[in-house]
Amino acid sequence: MSKYNPLWEYLKENKKENYKLSYNEIKKILGFSLDHSFLTYKKEACNYGYIVVKISMKEKWIMFNKL
């Protein structure tokens, strides 16, 4: 179980085709700010039916698509 499980569960429970979540929205879901470790853990999203498509460091959002 990783510290990002609340985010993966959020994606899975809401069952949207895609998400574009801001860093602030993700912080509300997780209870903490994203850090560099997200780049390692992003592959876990596949276990919940999603893939990280794009990360915008400049605009501070992440795009997830359903597999």
MDTraj code that builds the backbone (N, CA, C; nanometers):
import mdtraj as md
import numpy as np

residues = "MET SER LYS TYR ASN PRO LEU TRP GLU TYR LEU LYS GLU ASN LYS LYS GLU ASN TYR LYS LEU SER TYR ASN GLU ILE LYS LYS ILE LEU GLY PHE SER LEU ASP HIS SER PHE LEU THR TYR LYS LYS GLU ALA CYS ASN TYR GLY TYR ILE VAL VAL LYS ILE SER MET LYS GLU LYS TRP ILE MET PHE ASN LYS LEU".split()
xyz = np.array([
    [0.0850, -0.1190, 0.0000],
    [0.0000, 0.0000, 0.0000],
    [0.0890, 0.1245, 0.0000],
    [0.0640, 0.2114, -0.0952],
    [0.1456, 0.3323, -0.1045],
    [0.0699, 0.4528, -0.0499],
    [0.1420, 0.5600, -0.0333],
    [0.0808, 0.6821, 0.0173],
    [-0.0147, 0.7448, -0.0850],
    [-0.0107, 0.6965, -0.2080],
    [-0.0976, 0.7500, -0.3129],
    [-0.2286, 0.6718, -0.3295],
    [-0.2503, 0.5712, -0.2480],
    [-0.3729, 0.4919, -0.2588],
    [-0.5016, 0.5747, -0.2535],
    [-0.5110, 0.6782, -0.1689],
    [-0.6346, 0.7582, -0.1714],
    [-0.6629, 0.8196, -0.3091],
    [-0.5585, 0.8575, -0.3810],
    [-0.5765, 0.9127, -0.5154],
    [-0.6237, 0.8044, -0.6109],
    [-0.5619, 0.6879, -0.6053],
    [-0.6028, 0.5787, -0.6944],
    [-0.7464, 0.5378, -0.6662],
    [-0.7835, 0.5298, -0.5400],
    [-0.9213, 0.4946, -0.5033],
    [-1.0197, 0.6001, -0.5527],
    [-0.9811, 0.7267, -0.5441],
    [-1.0650, 0.8357, -0.5941],
    [-1.0919, 0.8173, -0.7433],
    [-0.9886, 0.7901, -0.8198],
    [-1.0056, 0.7695, -0.9637],
    [-1.0982, 0.6522, -0.9912],
    [-1.0739, 0.5428, -0.9213],
    [-1.1512, 0.4195, -0.9413],
    [-1.2981, 0.4383, -0.9044],
    [-1.3247, 0.5037, -0.7932],
    [-1.4626, 0.5194, -0.7448],
    [-1.5448, 0.6117, -0.8322],
    [-1.4845, 0.7144, -0.8889],
    [-1.5597, 0.8110, -0.9687],
    [-1.5806, 0.7678, -1.1128],
    [-1.5026, 0.6723, -1.1594],
    [-1.5241, 0.6036, -1.2878],
    [-1.5380, 0.6949, -1.4098],
    [-1.4684, 0.8057, -1.4115],
    [-1.4709, 0.8919, -1.5293],
    [-1.3731, 0.8374, -1.6329],
    [-1.3932, 0.8738, -1.7580],
    [-1.3034, 0.8301, -1.8653],
    [-1.1665, 0.8958, -1.8529],
    [-1.1671, 1.0230, -1.8117],
    [-1.0398, 1.0914, -1.7910],
    [-1.0550, 1.1993, -1.6854],
    [-0.9446, 1.2346, -1.6284],
    [-0.9382, 1.3364, -1.5250],
    [-0.8257, 1.4323, -1.5572],
    [-0.8471, 1.5579, -1.5287],
    [-0.7410, 1.6581, -1.5301],
    [-0.7481, 1.7239, -1.3928],
    [-0.6631, 1.6775, -1.3038],
    [-0.6668, 1.7236, -1.1658],
    [-0.5509, 1.8187, -1.1385],
    [-0.5822, 1.9295, -1.0750],
    [-0.4773, 2.0241, -1.0368],
    [-0.4013, 1.9691, -0.9166],
    [-0.2842, 2.0217, -0.8959],
    [-0.2062, 1.9812, -0.7789],
    [-0.2859, 2.0086, -0.6504],
    [-0.3619, 2.1195, -0.6476],
    [-0.4422, 2.1514, -0.5288],
    [-0.5538, 2.0492, -0.5063],
    [-0.6189, 2.0060, -0.6143],
    [-0.7229, 1.9033, -0.6019],
    [-0.6631, 1.7735, -0.5493],
    [-0.5471, 1.7383, -0.6006],
    [-0.4801, 1.6158, -0.5567],
    [-0.4394, 1.6274, -0.4101],
    [-0.3951, 1.7459, -0.3697],
    [-0.3583, 1.7683, -0.2298],
    [-0.4795, 1.7470, -0.1381],
    [-0.5966, 1.7914, -0.1811],
    [-0.7192, 1.7720, -0.1024],
    [-0.7540, 1.6244, -0.0908],
    [-0.7340, 1.5492, -0.1963],
    [-0.7636, 1.4056, -0.1961],
    [-0.6659, 1.3302, -0.1071],
    [-0.5376, 1.3641, -0.1190],
    [-0.4327, 1.2910, -0.0472],
    [-0.4110, 1.3387, 0.0963],
    [-0.4317, 1.4683, 0.1176],
    [-0.4022, 1.5254, 0.2485],
    [-0.2590, 1.5749, 0.2587],
    [-0.1858, 1.5735, 0.1484],
    [-0.0492, 1.6258, 0.1432],
    [-0.0176, 1.6654, -0.0003],
    [0.0838, 1.7469, -0.0164],
    [0.1254, 1.7929, -0.1495],
    [0.2023, 1.6844, -0.2236],
    [0.1901, 1.6866, -0.3545],
    [0.2691, 1.5959, -0.4379],
    [0.4171, 1.6252, -0.4211],
    [0.4956, 1.5207, -0.4291],
    [0.6403, 1.5388, -0.4283],
    [0.7007, 1.4589, -0.5441],
    [0.8297, 1.4616, -0.5532],
    [0.8993, 1.3967, -0.6643],
    [0.8733, 1.2453, -0.6708],
    [0.8404, 1.1842, -0.5576],
    [0.8168, 1.0396, -0.5559],
    [0.6976, 0.9993, -0.6419],
    [0.6091, 1.0940, -0.6740],
    [0.4947, 1.0617, -0.7587],
    [0.5394, 1.0020, -0.8914],
    [0.6519, 1.0476, -0.9419],
    [0.7025, 0.9963, -1.0700],
    [0.7312, 0.8465, -1.0632],
    [0.7694, 0.7990, -0.9467],
    [0.7931, 0.6557, -0.9273],
    [0.6615, 0.5805, -0.9094],
    [0.5696, 0.6383, -0.8337],
    [0.4456, 0.5705, -0.7983],
    [0.3350, 0.5819, -0.9023],
    [0.3513, 0.6683, -1.0018],
    [0.2428, 0.6893, -1.0985],
    [0.2029, 0.5620, -1.1715],
    [0.2952, 0.4672, -1.1841],
    [0.2618, 0.3414, -1.2521],
    [0.1577, 0.2597, -1.1755],
    [0.1402, 0.2867, -1.0452],
    [0.0385, 0.2173, -0.9654],
    [-0.1033, 0.2459, -1.0148],
    [-0.1231, 0.3575, -1.0834],
    [-0.2557, 0.3933, -1.1337],
    [-0.3113, 0.2835, -1.2244],
    [-0.2241, 0.2105, -1.2925],
    [-0.2668, 0.1011, -1.3811],
    [-0.3439, -0.0058, -1.3050],
    [-0.3056, -0.0289, -1.1812],
    [-0.3750, -0.1291, -1.0993],
    [-0.5186, -0.0894, -1.0682],
    [-0.5516, 0.0374, -1.0896],
    [-0.6853, 0.0891, -1.0628],
    [-0.7567, 0.1279, -1.1917],
    [-0.6986, 0.0904, -1.3048],
    [-0.7636, 0.1121, -1.4338],
    [-0.7324, 0.2439, -1.5019],
    [-0.6281, 0.3132, -1.4575],
    [-0.5930, 0.4424, -1.5161],
    [-0.4453, 0.4494, -1.5490],
    [-0.4127, 0.5439, -1.6349],
    [-0.2733, 0.5696, -1.6703],
    [-0.2502, 0.7207, -1.6631],
    [-0.1330, 0.7593, -1.6195],
    [-0.0951, 0.9008, -1.6186],
    [-0.0516, 0.9356, -1.7604],
    [-0.1254, 1.0275, -1.8231],
    [-0.0996, 1.0631, -1.9618],
    [-0.0050, 1.1821, -1.9715],
    [-0.0254, 1.2801, -1.8854],
    [0.0562, 1.4016, -1.8920],
    [0.0650, 1.4648, -1.7544],
    [0.1826, 1.5164, -1.7251],
    [0.2054, 1.5937, -1.6037],
    [0.2543, 1.7309, -1.6476],
    [0.1818, 1.8357, -1.6103],
    [0.2247, 1.9714, -1.6417],
    [0.2814, 2.0341, -1.5148],
    [0.4134, 2.0407, -1.5089],
    [0.4797, 2.1021, -1.3935],
    [0.4537, 2.2537, -1.3933],
    [0.4492, 2.3129, -1.5117],
    [0.4305, 2.4582, -1.5240],
    [0.2889, 2.4994, -1.4821],
    [0.1884, 2.4290, -1.5342],
    [0.0497, 2.4637, -1.5054],
    [-0.0056, 2.3902, -1.3830],
    [0.0704, 2.2962, -1.3308],
    [0.0388, 2.2246, -1.2072],
    [-0.0900, 2.1431, -1.2144],
    [-0.0928, 2.0506, -1.3099],
    [-0.2026, 1.9546, -1.3203],
    [-0.1496, 1.8224, -1.3739],
    [-0.2329, 1.7188, -1.3539],
    [-0.2004, 1.5843, -1.4035],
    [-0.3237, 1.5309, -1.4756],
    [-0.3000, 1.4708, -1.5927],
    [-0.4078, 1.4112, -1.6721],
    [-0.3993, 1.2596, -1.6583],
    [-0.5140, 1.2009, -1.6238],
    [-0.5272, 1.0551, -1.6128],
    [-0.6316, 1.0098, -1.7140],
    [-0.6064, 0.8983, -1.7822],
    [-0.7044, 0.8380, -1.8734],
    [-0.7341, 0.6963, -1.8288],
    [-0.8586, 0.6552, -1.8501],
    [-0.8996, 0.5186, -1.8200],
    [-0.8363, 0.4241, -1.9220],
    [-0.7898, 0.3104, -1.8751],
    [-0.7311, 0.2099, -1.9650],
    [-0.8390, 0.1409, -2.0470],
])
top = md.Topology()
chain = top.add_chain()
for i, resn in enumerate(residues, 1):
    res = top.add_residue(resn, chain, resSeq=i)
    for name in ("N", "CA", "C"):
        top.add_atom(name, md.element.get_by_symbol(name[0]), res)
traj = md.Trajectory(xyz[None], top)
